[in-house]
């Protein structure tokens, strides 16, 4: 198979992993959850089985957080089991103490997000008021996590990282920085103009994912163990 055929096949595999519809076909309020899911898949795809264990743990933690962000963005109840996630921090610290601290910081963010889960009655009473749920859960989560996300991205995308992985990590950091900037503003994260920006950031994720080598270690197992019901 020629290089062009390999690229088409690799791109198709990436798109199948993300399992996305075209951006224009989805309502604006789906943009942030879709970005988070794509970013979570990309974080898992950015690590190879031959990578050091500490790097794999840091990327798995990043993938878990991004998956959880998608859950909260959809206003669903967040499951978070602390024990398996806590085990990632000392492993990530083998890469650097800063990476271990960042993973522990994301664990604290996830704990807080879980504690902010609305009960069914409160959710029913807030129907038609998406800003209420957004302000109570989503904005604080994004703002608290962003320093840890940016720290991990900077550490994992160092000079010794291959260019495709470096670009993939940069796209995650840039997209999350966009979310943090909008979370600091007075506009709703689900409004159309913001959704268009998030869709563009997701397209950057997909382009970066299409260039990653095959055989990624992935993060499905740790995601299932920590944040899936």
Backbone torsions as a table, in degrees:
resi	resn	phi	psi	omega
1	UNK	NA	135.5	-179.9
2	UNK	-74.0	170.3	-179.1
3	UNK	-59.8	-40.9	179.6
4	UNK	-61.7	-41.3	179.1
5	UNK	-66.0	-38.0	177.8
6	UNK	-63.7	-40.8	-178.3
7	UNK	-65.2	-41.2	178.6
8	UNK	-63.6	-43.0	-179.2
9	UNK	-64.5	-41.7	-179.2
10	UNK	-66.3	-41.1	178.6
11	UNK	-63.4	-40.9	178.6
12	UNK	-62.7	-38.5	178.1
13	UNK	-64.5	-40.8	179.2
14	UNK	-63.1	-45.5	-178.8
15	UNK	-65.0	-35.1	177.9
16	UNK	-66.4	-37.0	179.7
17	UNK	-64.8	-41.0	-179.2
18	UNK	-75.1	-31.2	177.8
19	UNK	56.6	57.3	-176.5
20	UNK	-110.9	153.5	167.8
21	UNK	-91.4	167.1	177.3
22	UNK	-62.9	144.1	-175.1
23	UNK	-57.7	-38.7	-175.6
24	UNK	-71.3	-17.4	-175.9
25	UNK	-86.4	-6.9	-173.7
26	UNK	-108.2	149.5	178.6
27	UNK	-68.3	154.9	-175.5
28	UNK	-57.4	-35.1	-175.6
29	UNK	-72.6	-2.3	175.1
30	UNK	-91.2	-6.7	-172.6
31	UNK	-63.1	-47.1	-176.3
32	UNK	-68.2	-46.8	175.7
33	UNK	-58.2	-38.9	179.6
34	UNK	-66.3	-42.3	176.5
35	UNK	-59.0	-45.7	-177.1
36	UNK	-62.1	-42.8	179.0
37	UNK	-64.8	-43.9	179.2
38	UNK	-63.5	-40.9	179.5
39	UNK	-66.0	-37.3	178.2
40	UNK	-63.6	-45.4	176.9
41	UNK	-60.5	-43.1	-177.3
42	UNK	-64.2	-40.4	177.9
43	UNK	-60.0	-41.2	177.0
44	UNK	-67.6	-33.7	-179.7
45	UNK	-74.9	-16.5	-175.6
46	UNK	-83.9	3.3	177.7
47	UNK	-121.1	142.1	179.6
48	UNK	-108.5	153.4	179.2
49	UNK	-57.8	-25.1	-179.2
50	UNK	-84.9	-6.2	178.8
51	UNK	-65.5	153.1	174.3
52	UNK	-56.1	148.2	-176.9
53	UNK	-58.7	-37.8	-178.9
54	UNK	-63.3	-38.4	177.9
55	UNK	-67.0	-42.1	178.6
56	UNK	-61.4	-42.0	-179.0
57	UNK	-64.3	-41.6	179.8
58	UNK	-63.6	-42.7	179.6
59	UNK	-69.4	-35.5	176.8
60	UNK	-64.4	-41.3	177.9
61	UNK	-62.1	-41.4	178.1
62	UNK	-62.7	-43.0	179.3
63	UNK	-63.3	-39.8	178.7
64	UNK	-62.9	-48.3	179.8
65	UNK	-58.8	-45.6	-176.7
66	UNK	-65.3	-37.1	175.1
67	UNK	-62.1	-45.5	179.9
68	UNK	-62.7	-36.2	177.1
69	UNK	-59.8	-40.3	177.2
70	UNK	-62.7	-38.2	177.8
71	UNK	-62.8	-47.9	-179.3
72	UNK	-66.2	-38.2	179.6
73	UNK	-63.2	-26.6	176.6
74	UNK	-88.6	5.9	177.6
75	UNK	62.2	33.7	176.7
76	UNK	-98.7	164.4	176.1
77	UNK	-71.1	130.9	-178.3
78	UNK	-93.2	124.0	169.3
79	UNK	-88.2	133.4	175.1
80	UNK	-147.2	114.5	176.7
81	UNK	-99.6	115.0	-170.4
82	UNK	-71.3	-35.7	-172.3
83	UNK	-60.3	-51.3	179.6
84	UNK	-66.0	-31.9	178.7
85	UNK	-71.4	-40.7	-179.0
86	UNK	-59.6	-28.7	-179.9
87	UNK	-68.0	-18.0	-179.1
88	UNK	-75.0	-30.5	-174.4
89	UNK	-62.3	-51.4	178.5
90	UNK	-64.2	-30.9	176.2
91	UNK	-67.5	-43.9	179.0
92	UNK	-64.6	-31.0	-179.7
93	UNK	-63.9	-19.4	176.0
94	UNK	-66.8	-25.2	174.5
95	UNK	-76.6	-47.9	173.6
96	UNK	-167.6	153.2	177.9
97	UNK	-61.4	-34.9	179.1
98	UNK	-62.5	-38.3	178.5
99	UNK	-65.8	-41.4	177.4
100	UNK	-62.3	-41.6	178.5
101	UNK	-64.6	-39.4	-179.7
102	UNK	-66.3	-40.5	177.6
103	UNK	-64.5	-43.2	176.9
104	UNK	-61.2	-37.7	177.3
105	UNK	-63.0	-41.3	177.0
106	UNK	-65.0	-34.7	176.0
107	UNK	-61.1	-40.1	177.7
108	UNK	-65.7	-38.1	177.5
109	UNK	-62.3	-44.5	-179.2
110	UNK	-66.5	-37.9	177.3
111	UNK	-61.6	-45.4	179.6
112	UNK	-63.5	-40.9	179.1
113	UNK	-63.7	-39.2	177.8
114	UNK	-65.1	-42.0	-179.7
115	UNK	-66.4	-20.9	179.1
116	UNK	-90.0	5.5	177.5
117	UNK	-54.6	128.3	178.3
118	UNK	-77.0	145.8	173.3
119	UNK	-78.2	159.8	-175.2
120	UNK	-55.0	-38.6	-178.4
121	UNK	-66.9	-42.0	179.1
122	UNK	-64.5	-38.8	180.0
123	UNK	-65.5	-39.5	179.9
124	UNK	-65.9	-38.8	-179.0
125	UNK	-69.5	-21.7	-179.8
126	UNK	-95.3	7.1	-179.8
127	UNK	-56.2	136.4	-179.0
128	UNK	82.5	1.1	178.3
129	UNK	-124.4	66.3	-176.6
130	UNK	-59.9	-27.7	179.9
131	UNK	-63.0	-31.6	-179.6
132	UNK	-62.2	-52.5	179.7
133	UNK	-63.9	-41.4	-179.2
134	UNK	-59.9	-46.4	-177.3
135	UNK	-70.2	-33.5	-177.9
136	UNK	-77.6	-31.7	-172.3
137	UNK	-122.0	-55.2	-167.5
138	UNK	-70.8	-51.6	-179.0
139	UNK	-60.1	-49.4	178.7
140	UNK	-58.9	-36.9	-179.4
141	UNK	-64.1	-47.9	-179.2
142	UNK	-62.2	-46.5	-176.2
143	UNK	-67.4	-38.2	179.2
144	UNK	-70.8	-32.9	-176.2
145	UNK	-82.1	-27.1	-169.9
146	UNK	-56.6	-44.1	178.5
147	UNK	-58.8	-37.9	179.9
148	UNK	-71.0	-40.5	177.3
149	UNK	-61.1	-48.1	-177.8
150	UNK	-65.0	-36.0	178.8
151	UNK	-65.8	-44.9	178.8
152	UNK	-63.4	-45.2	-179.7
153	UNK	-59.3	-45.0	-179.0
154	UNK	-63.3	-40.3	-179.3
155	UNK	-71.3	-39.7	-175.4
156	UNK	-79.3	-20.2	-178.0
157	UNK	-103.0	39.8	-179.7
158	UNK	-70.0	-179.8	-174.7
159	UNK	-63.6	-26.1	-178.6
160	UNK	-86.4	3.0	178.9
161	UNK	-87.7	137.2	179.7
162	UNK	-61.0	150.7	-174.3
163	UNK	-56.9	-44.0	-179.5
164	UNK	-62.0	-42.4	178.4
165	UNK	-66.9	-37.5	179.5
166	UNK	-63.9	-41.5	178.8
167	UNK	-67.0	-38.8	179.1
168	UNK	-62.8	-45.8	179.9
169	UNK	-65.4	-40.2	178.6
170	UNK	-61.5	-37.9	-179.4
171	UNK	-67.3	-33.7	175.4
172	UNK	-66.5	-46.6	-179.9
173	UNK	-62.6	-41.9	-179.9
174	UNK	-66.2	-42.1	179.6
175	UNK	-65.3	-41.7	179.8
176	UNK	-68.9	-35.5	176.2
177	UNK	-62.2	-37.1	175.5
178	UNK	-61.8	-46.1	178.9
179	UNK	-59.7	-42.0	-179.2
180	UNK	-65.0	-40.8	179.0
181	UNK	-63.0	-41.3	179.5
182	UNK	-73.1	-30.7	178.4
183	UNK	-67.4	-24.7	178.0
184	UNK	-81.1	-13.1	-175.2
185	UNK	-90.6	178.4	-177.8
186	UNK	-92.0	-7.3	-177.6
187	UNK	-81.6	155.5	175.1
188	UNK	-72.4	141.5	179.2
189	UNK	-66.8	-22.6	-179.1
190	UNK	-92.3	1.8	-178.2
191	UNK	-69.9	159.2	-168.3
192	UNK	-61.5	-43.7	-177.9
193	UNK	-62.1	-41.3	177.9
194	UNK	-68.3	-38.5	178.6
195	UNK	-61.3	-37.7	178.2
196	UNK	-63.3	-41.8	177.8
197	UNK	-63.4	-41.6	-178.9
198	UNK	-68.1	-36.8	176.4
199	UNK	-61.7	-40.7	177.9
200	UNK	-63.2	-39.1	177.6
201	UNK	-65.5	-36.1	177.6
202	UNK	-67.9	-37.9	176.6
203	UNK	-61.1	-36.4	176.3
204	UNK	-64.5	-38.2	175.7
205	UNK	-60.6	-45.8	-177.4
206	UNK	-64.2	-40.0	177.7
207	UNK	-64.0	-41.8	179.0
208	UNK	-66.1	-39.9	179.7
209	UNK	-64.2	-33.7	-179.2
210	UNK	-66.6	-18.0	-178.0
211	UNK	-97.7	-3.4	-179.9
212	UNK	-74.5	147.4	177.8
213	UNK	-69.9	156.9	178.4
214	UNK	-73.0	170.8	174.5
215	UNK	85.3	25.3	-178.0
216	UNK	-64.8	149.8	179.2
217	UNK	-70.3	-35.6	179.0
218	UNK	74.6	173.1	-178.3
219	UNK	-135.3	15.3	-175.2
220	UNK	-59.5	-39.7	-177.4
221	UNK	-64.0	-47.5	-178.5
222	UNK	-71.5	-31.8	174.6
223	UNK	-62.9	-45.2	178.8
224	UNK	-61.8	-36.2	-176.4
225	UNK	-75.8	-22.4	-171.8
226	UNK	-112.0	-43.0	-169.6
227	UNK	-128.3	6.0	173.6
228	UNK	-100.0	140.6	-177.5
229	UNK	-57.7	NA	NA
